[in-house]
Amino acid sequence: MDSSVAVAPIATENGIEHTENKVSHHKISSKGGWNAAIFIIMVEMAQRFAYYGLAGNLIQYLTNVLNEPTATAAQDVNNWVGISSIFPLLGAFVADSYLGRFNTILLSSFIYFMGMVLLSLAVSVIPLHYRKAVFFTALYILAVGEGGHKPCVQTFAADQFDERNPKDKDAKSSFFNWWYLGIVFGASAAVLVAIYLQDNVGWAVGFGVMAGALALALAIFLIGIKRYRKQAPVGSPFTTVAQVFVATARKFLDKAMIIDEIDLASRERNPWRLCSLNQVEEVKLVIRLIPIWLSCLMFSCILVQLHTFFTKQGSTMRRSIGSNFQVPPASLQSLVVSICDVFGIVGLQELFYDQMPEAMRSIGAAAYISIIGVGSFINTGVIEVVEAITHRSWLVDNLNRAHLDYFYWVLAGLSALNLCVFIWIAKRFVYKKVLEDESKEEVC
């Protein structure tokens, strides 16, 4: 039991105000904590199993089954990864404004499952002349499911730890590490199981196993339904940001919360002219993250090579272990890039969760995910420029005759420049020092 003391004003008969102390009691909810978060982590593991099982070997299906040129297939993979990582911005808006995180996760998980079922049908029973159209339709249904799942599931899991509870606060500090460990486990299982089945048993079997994992994850998520702490939608965070920018255009950022003569003449506060101190500080927090977001785009441009040219390179290597076993090309990961992934993604997750305002944390999760999406589109643009300049001589289908090394040197040079920019920005980044008060906003 936790107690808090509130001071309330009392008006006496002669108009003199006195105060009295009221003791309010509230229980720390028995819901949430690791007993709830573990269910959500398992759902994320299954979803990552399905995602990496598809993304890691997608270029092989596009080139070997649908007969696309390597460069075209790489662009298709980049575009799909990009859209899958941009849709979370829309999913976060829907979750925060209308459905709430729990309902959004539930709906998006069902959409994702149906997309994977359709994908399994596309590679098996769908006639050949309709197969490509149905396959790409299924891919983008999966992208819609990603849009609702990605920005909400991590934030919803983190919400299970009440920062007012010292025990929960300590547990939350290690949550992101365990969260990413679950992602790594799901991705590793995809590489070792799903991709192996796709290459050695059949595409339908591999995708069918991933669909089964998603069905199991949905069931597990529903089993824990009574354990979750659920938050109601808080309204569109974009409205708050827009109000501050409009008020700023009329005044100035710090003056957006200053009452002028027009505000004094109005009976009611116009939120498009006069903003609270909390609103202004929230927008400042968002603005501070924009340079970090921009400086990480090249980092994600490198990461997406794991799903495209790295996999095609692996297919040209000797991958036999013994006389009967051959390692799938998508199972060869670059160690250095994987280490960068571990440090970079965990850091981005925590930064965009901690430094975003409380009401915008779904948007924060979507913002860091969108780095991968925009980086994928940048990679597509780099491929197009390289293809145009080199007259398609660097990225030909026969990689033994191609010049992937030249292409990688281009990426290395761009990354070196980007690293200098990132270091310059990081040294000037100011961490959040504002204490957010969710229960009351004061207008200055």
ZAMARGU-4260 file (C-alpha; in steps of 0.2 Angstrom, whole numbers, plus 5000, padded with zeros to 4 digits):
<rodrens>
0) 5000/5000/5000 | 5007/5017/4995 | 5001/5033/5003 | 5002/5051/4997 | 4997/5068/5004
5) 4987/5080/4995 | 4983/5098/5000 | 4966/5104/4996 | 4959/5122/4998 | 4943/5125/5008
10) 4933/5141/5007 | 4926/5146/5024 | 4910/5157/5027 | 4920/5173/5028 | 4929/5170/5012
15) 4946/5166/5019 | 4954/5150/5012 | 4962/5137/5023 | 4969/5121/5018 | 4968/5103/5024
20) 4978/5088/5021 | 4969/5073/5013 | 4977/5056/5013 | 4974/5047/4996 | 4979/5029/4995
25) 4982/5019/4979 | 4988/5001/4976 | 5002/4997/4965 | 4994/4987/4952 | 4997/4968/4953
30) 4997/4968/4934 | 5012/4970/4923 | 5030/4967/4928 | 5040/4952/4921 | 5025/4941/4923
35) 5017/4951/4909 | 5032/4956/4899 | 5038/4938/4896 | 5022/4935/4886 | 5025/4950/4875
40) 5044/4945/4872 | 5038/4928/4866 | 5027/4936/4854 | 5041/4947/4848 | 5052/4932/4846
45) 5040/4923/4835 | 5037/4939/4825 | 5055/4941/4822 | 5057/4923/4818 | 5044/4925/4804
50) 5051/4942/4798 | 5070/4937/4797 | 5065/4920/4790 | 5057/4930/4775 | 5068/4945/4774
55) 5084/4935/4775 | 5080/4923/4760 | 5069/4934/4750 | 5082/4939/4737 | 5084/4920/4734
60) 5066/4918/4730 | 5065/4933/4719 | 5081/4928/4709 | 5079/4909/4708 | 5060/4907/4707
65) 5053/4923/4700 | 5069/4925/4689 | 5072/4944/4693 | 5090/4951/4690 | 5100/4953/4705
70) 5100/4972/4706 | 5081/4972/4703 | 5078/4959/4717 | 5089/4969/4729 | 5079/4985/4725
75) 5063/4975/4728 | 5069/4969/4745 | 5075/4986/4750 | 5058/4994/4745 | 5049/4980/4755
80) 5060/4982/4770 | 5058/5001/4768 | 5039/5002/4768 | 5038/4989/4782 | 5049/5001/4792
85) 5039/5017/4787 | 5022/5010/4791 | 5025/5010/4810 | 5023/5029/4809 | 5005/5026/4804
90) 5003/5012/4816 | 5010/5022/4831 | 4997/5036/4826 | 4983/5024/4826 | 4988/5016/4842
95) 4990/5032/4852 | 4975/5041/4844 | 4962/5028/4843 | 4965/5009/4847 | 4978/5009/4861
100) 4993/4998/4860 | 4985/4982/4865 | 4972/4982/4852 | 4984/4988/4839 | 4996/4973/4843
105) 4981/4961/4842 | 4975/4967/4826 | 4992/4969/4817 | 4997/4951/4823 | 4981/4944/4815
110) 4985/4954/4799 | 5003/4948/4799 | 4997/4930/4801 | 4985/4931/4787 | 4999/4939/4776
115) 5010/4924/4780 | 4996/4911/4776 | 4994/4920/4759 | 5012/4920/4756 | 5013/4901/4759
120) 4998/4899/4747 | 5007/4910/4734 | 5022/4898/4733 | 5012/4882/4733 | 4995/4881/4726
125) 4993/4898/4717 | 4994/4896/4698 | 5011/4901/4690 | 5004/4916/4680 | 4996/4923/4696
130) 5010/4919/4708 | 5021/4934/4707 | 5006/4946/4709 | 4999/4936/4724 | 5017/4935/4731
135) 5019/4954/4731 | 5002/4957/4738 | 5006/4945/4753 | 5022/4954/4755 | 5014/4971/4757
140) 5000/4964/4768 | 5014/4958/4780 | 5021/4976/4779 | 5004/4983/4785 | 5005/4970/4800
145) 5023/4976/4803 | 5016/4994/4804 | 5005/4990/4819 | 5016/4978/4827 | 5033/4986/4828
150) 5030/5003/4836 | 5018/4996/4849 | 5025/4979/4855 | 5041/4985/4863 | 5033/5001/4871
155) 5018/4990/4877 | 5031/4978/4885 | 5041/4992/4893 | 5024/4999/4900 | 5022/4984/4910
160) 5035/4991/4922 | 5029/5004/4933 | 5042/5017/4937 | 5034/5022/4953 | 5038/5004/4959
165) 5056/5003/4964 | 5056/4985/4960 | 5049/4988/4943 | 5060/5002/4940 | 5076/4991/4943
170) 5069/4978/4931 | 5065/4990/4918 | 5083/4995/4917 | 5088/4978/4910 | 5072/4976/4900
175) 5079/4982/4883 | 5094/4970/4884 | 5083/4955/4887 | 5071/4962/4874 | 5085/4962/4861
180) 5091/4945/4866 | 5074/4939/4862 | 5075/4947/4845 | 5092/4939/4842 | 5085/4922/4847
185) 5070/4923/4835 | 5082/4929/4821 | 5094/4915/4824 | 5080/4902/4824 | 5075/4909/4808
190) 5092/4907/4800 | 5094/4890/4807 | 5077/4882/4804 | 5066/4892/4793 | 5079/4897/4780
195) 5086/4879/4780 | 5068/4872/4777 | 5066/4885/4762 | 5082/4880/4754 | 5082/4861/4757
200) 5064/4855/4759 | 5053/4868/4750 | 5047/4886/4751 | 5029/4881/4756 | 5036/4871/4771
205) 5047/4885/4776 | 5034/4899/4775 | 5021/4887/4783 | 5032/4884/4798 | 5033/4903/4800
210) 5014/4905/4799 | 5012/4892/4813 | 5024/4901/4824 | 5014/4917/4821 | 4998/4907/4826
215) 5006/4901/4842 | 5012/4918/4846 | 4995/4925/4844 | 4988/4912/4856 | 5002/4916/4869
220) 4998/4934/4868 | 4980/4931/4872 | 4984/4919/4886 | 4992/4933/4895 | 4978/4946/4893
225) 4973/4947/4911 | 4991/4951/4916 | 4994/4966/4905 | 4994/4984/4910 | 4984/4993/4897
230) 4984/5012/4893 | 4969/5020/4884 | 4973/5031/4869 | 4979/5048/4874 | 4975/5057/4858
235) 4986/5061/4843 | 5003/5067/4848 | 5005/5075/4831 | 4991/5088/4837 | 5002/5093/4851
240) 5017/5096/4840 | 5007/5105/4827 | 4999/5116/4840 | 5016/5121/4847 | 5023/5125/4829
245) 5008/5135/4825 | 5009/5145/4841 | 5028/5147/4837 | 5024/5154/4820 | 5014/5167/4829
250) 5026/5170/4843 | 5042/5161/4846 | 5046/5144/4853 | 5049/5149/4871 | 5035/5163/4869
255) 5022/5150/4863 | 5018/5148/4882 | 5018/5167/4886 | 5001/5175/4888 | 4999/5191/4877
260) 4985/5204/4875 | 4975/5193/4863 | 4976/5178/4875 | 4970/5189/4889 | 4956/5195/4879
265) 4950/5178/4876 | 4938/5169/4888 | 4945/5152/4884 | 4963/5146/4880 | 4966/5144/4862
270) 4978/5129/4861 | 4984/5135/4843 | 4990/5151/4851 | 4994/5147/4869 | 5003/5131/4873
275) 5008/5124/4890 | 5026/5123/4896 | 5025/5104/4895 | 5019/5105/4877 | 5034/5116/4872
280) 5047/5105/4882 | 5040/5090/4873 | 5042/5097/4856 | 5060/5102/4861 | 5063/5084/4865
285) 5057/5078/4848 | 5067/5092/4839 | 5083/5086/4848 | 5081/5069/4841 | 5080/5074/4823
290) 5099/5076/4820 | 5102/5059/4828 | 5089/5051/4817 | 5097/5059/4801 | 5114/5054/4806
295) 5109/5035/4808 | 5102/5033/4791 | 5118/5028/4783 | 5121/5015/4797 | 5104/5006/4792
300) 5109/5007/4773 | 5124/4996/4778 | 5113/4984/4788 | 5101/4980/4774 | 5115/4973/4764
305) 5113/4957/4775 | 5097/4954/4766 | 5103/4957/4748 | 5120/4956/4742 | 5128/4947/4757
310) 5115/4933/4754 | 5119/4932/4735 | 5138/4932/4739 | 5135/4917/4751 | 5126/4908/4737
315) 5143/4908/4727 | 5153/4901/4741 | 5157/4883/4745 | 5145/4880/4760 | 5146/4861/4762
320) 5149/4853/4779 | 5152/4834/4776 | 5145/4826/4761 | 5126/4828/4765 | 5124/4845/4773
325) 5125/4862/4765 | 5124/4879/4774 | 5110/4890/4767 | 5118/4906/4760 | 5107/4917/4771
330) 5114/4909/4786 | 5131/4916/4783 | 5131/4933/4793 | 5144/4945/4793 | 5151/4945/4811
335) 5157/4963/4811 | 5140/4970/4804 | 5131/4959/4817 | 5141/4967/4831 | 5137/4984/4824
340) 5118/4979/4824 | 5118/4974/4842 | 5126/4990/4849 | 5117/5001/4837 | 5100/4995/4837
345) 5099/4993/4856 | 5106/5010/4858 | 5093/5017/4846 | 5079/5008/4855 | 5083/5015/4872
350) 5087/5032/4866 | 5071/5034/4857 | 5061/5027/4871 | 5069/5037/4885 | 5071/5054/4877
355) 5053/5055/4869 | 5039/5062/4879 | 5028/5049/4888 | 5013/5052/4877 | 5024/5050/4861
360) 5034/5034/4865 | 5025/5024/4852 | 5030/5037/4840 | 5048/5036/4847 | 5048/5017/4843
365) 5041/5020/4826 | 5054/5034/4823 | 5069/5023/4827 | 5062/5009/4816 | 5059/5021/4802
370) 5078/5024/4801 | 5079/5006/4794 | 5065/5010/4782 | 5073/5027/4775 | 5090/5018/4775
375) 5083/5005/4764 | 5076/5018/4752 | 5093/5027/4752 | 5102/5010/4748 | 5090/5008/4733
380) 5095/5025/4727 | 5113/5021/4729 | 5111/5006/4718 | 5101/5015/4705 | 5115/5029/4704
385) 5129/5015/4703 | 5120/5006/4690 | 5118/5022/4679 | 5136/5028/4681 | 5144/5011/4678
390) 5132/5006/4664 | 5126/4991/4675 | 5144/4983/4675 | 5147/4982/4694 | 5131/4973/4699
395) 5128/4960/4686 | 5119/4943/4690 | 5135/4933/4689 | 5144/4939/4705 | 5160/4931/4700
400) 5161/4944/4686 | 5153/4958/4696 | 5162/4972/4706 | 5154/4971/4722 | 5170/4976/4730
405) 5169/4993/4721 | 5151/4995/4727 | 5156/4991/4745 | 5170/5004/4744 | 5157/5017/4739
410) 5146/5012/4755 | 5162/5013/4765 | 5166/5030/4760 | 5149/5036/4763 | 5149/5028/4780
415) 5165/5036/4785 | 5158/5054/4781 | 5142/5049/4790 | 5153/5044/4805 | 5161/5061/4806
420) 5144/5069/4806 | 5137/5058/4819 | 5151/5061/4831 | 5149/5080/4829 | 5131/5078/4833
425) 5133/5066/4847 | 5145/5077/4856 | 5132/5091/4856 | 5117/5081/4861 | 5108/5086/4877
430) 5099/5073/4886 | 5081/5076/4893 | 5081/5085/4910 | 5063/5089/4911 | 5052/5080/4924
435) 5036/5076/4915 | 5019/5079/4924 | 5006/5068/4916 | 4992/5073/4928 | 4993/5092/4926
440) 4999/5105/4914 | 5002/5123/4919 | 5000/5137/4907 | 5013/5151/4910
</rodrens>
